[in-house]
Amino acid sequence: MARKSKSLSEAVSKEIKSKFDLKSFKTKKGLDQNVKFKEQQWIPLSDAFQTVTSIPGIPMGHIVLLRGHSDTGKTTALIETAVSAQKNGILPVFIITEMKWNWEHATQMGLEVDAVADEETGEVLGYEGNFIYADRESLNTIEDVAAFILDLIDEQKKGNLPYDLVFLWDSIGSIPCELSIRSNKNNNEWNAGAMSTQFANNVNQKITLSRKESSKYTNTLVCINKVWTLKPESPMGQPKLMNKGGYAMWYDSTFVITFGNIMSAGTSKIKAIKDGKQVEFAKRVNIQIDKNHINGVTTRGKIVMTPHGFIEESPNALNAYKKSRQEEWASILGGADFKLVGEEESQETYVNAFTEEPS
């Protein structure tokens, strides 16, 4: 009897489905539109970056993390992104909350900036150009950064900011949430909660939705993420590189680049030397594509960072860079007959490994 009932039920269900028009249903509910995403575009980075990683650059419309210990190439990648964005008609939006920004370094790398000077004294009063810049003068909390990004996206939607935008935040982990400020206590759990609420549940969704064809503009969020080292869980275990600010941005990111090593920066200096005098002009660093949900390519290699951007770790690239800087270095070293010397990778370790994120 149960079997006969089941057969009858299946027959009725089949009959209903045969008369059902799914296309009409989706049209009625407004579910037949906005299903297509734009073709993936990239903000190109240097030839050296592309050669070492086999990746064109920064994927537009995505959340991108640049992570690693101090002085490992994260800012170089950030500025390369801004320079390329300007060249391709994309507006760079600098969000500088760590306050280590240097306009001279940015212009050295090719960022187009106009210095605004006092007509009488010549003193530089500020900088103008095809970019937007905000720092700790107005952005003091995680909530401030989120509100700033959302406001610009809203202005863009209204037609008041007619550009694709690339938000460049330096850095996650450099500012607390509002509750931490009010409590005068930098609580990592509160900060992580704010990152989840403000970004994972809000900002990040706005960024990735701009990939859809229904969006006139495509927006990208590139963040430098401060890191810390987690102690091994057992004597035979391995330390882990952890992101400050919790897991929200890691989970939402589709593209993650890691610079350096887990327990150290893992860099080695490259110098020009003459008669005991030396100019340190570059550092060799490990670079790894740790996460790639765009095309699945994950790679690891070495790249050389200079004040002018990335170059390849090859004699030809180093000699070409030497030739381009020869006059400058000769004036410092007292002659052009200098030689290039590369040190071994630094073995300096970060002695502070933690069982939980440090404040």
Summary of the structure (lengths in Angstrom):
residues: 359
radius of gyration: 25.2
end to end distance: 67.8
largest distance: 101.6
contacts: 1089
relative contact order: 0.16
helix: 34%
strand: 28%
